[in-house]
Amino acid sequence: MIRLPPFRYVAPRTAREAARLLADHGPEAMAVAGGTDLFPNMKRRQFTPKVLVALRNLEEASGLRANGGLDVGALATLSDVAASPVVNARWPAVARSAGLVSSPPLRNAGTMGGNLCVDTRCNYYNQSEFWRASIGYCMKKDGDVCLVAPGSDKCWALSSSDTAPVMIALGAEVTLVGPGGGRRIPVRDLYGPDGIAYLAKRPEEVLTQIHVPDCAGWMTTYRKVRRRGSIDFPVLGVAVAVRLAASRRVEKARIVLGAVHTAPVEATDAEEFLRGRPLDAETIEMAAGIAYKPAKPLDNADLSYAWRKRMARIEVARALREVAGLPTGDLPPFPA
């Protein structure tokens, strides 16, 4: 049995209080909500905080409110979001992405804010301390070399959030609260430049709310590739949002790839290509051929990186075909 390292647990009542505690304790403190990612990482000694600042009591980070747009408390569980009738009806890609995270027991504990802020992942990092010591530590924890790309001066651990690509595609924003007050930023600005500095939010800030705009008129979806149909982190995520003009040509399109880089990747060239074109089979195949190019999978996740690169093209095409109402080419599910 791998045990948690010793720590002190504190449970503030407000986000400002939580932020002050994080600021006061500095690198020795970490925030915890559901703990579905943090606690396994602590057991593997990726993190050894002396103080855990619990966020469960923060009322300003709870609940779901749909009034034009959708406000999701960062503490809303993935299960609650996936099961919400209003989210499924008006923001189906949000519900789908939440429902595809891990397994039902972990979705019951894991939170939306936690999934947006989930630690980056790598085959050389997400191992036991004994395993990592035996091969030499990587730069993300205790070493100075990226074992995926030894000549690189940055960490290439992957962004593995299922909800982040969808929130970026929908133009969502988050509220971050620090000791001195709050600020609101686009989700696309939440992510940093490499697998170590993977969040652009300040260490003492607490994510309290996710603000999703009204998506009336948009067709949206999220697709996930992983070895197993449950539990596993994505080796590829594809979020698509398309709005058609009265002429049935694409007025706006957003395509965001997950698990192909250190942060979610926006396929801006493909988005621009789609604008003004009909969303037919030929256009979709051409757009998918453009969209997969910025994907940069390396040998740092499950399945081969060459296959994951090819699947980015296939899954973008399937996602676009899905929102267009065309056959996606998916295999039928196994009979019960």
Buried (B, 14 or more C-beta within 10 A) or exposed (E): EEEEEEBEEBBBEBBBBBBBBBBEBEEEBBBBBBBBBBBBBBBBBBBBBEBBBBBEBBEBBBEBEBEEBBBBBBBBBBBBBBBBEEBBEBBBBBBBBBBBBBEEEBBEBBBBBBBBBBBBBBBBBBBEBEEBEEEEBBBBBEBEBBBBBEEEEBBBBBBBBBBBBBBBBBBBBBBBBBBEEBEEEEBBEBBBEBBBEBBBBBBBBBBBBBBBBBBEEBBBBBBBBBEEEEEBBBBBBBBBBBBBEEEEBBBBBBBBBBBBBBBBBBBBBBBEBBEEBBBEBEBBBBBBBBBBBBBBBBBBBBBEBEEBBBBBBBBBBBBBBBBBEBEBEEEEEEEE
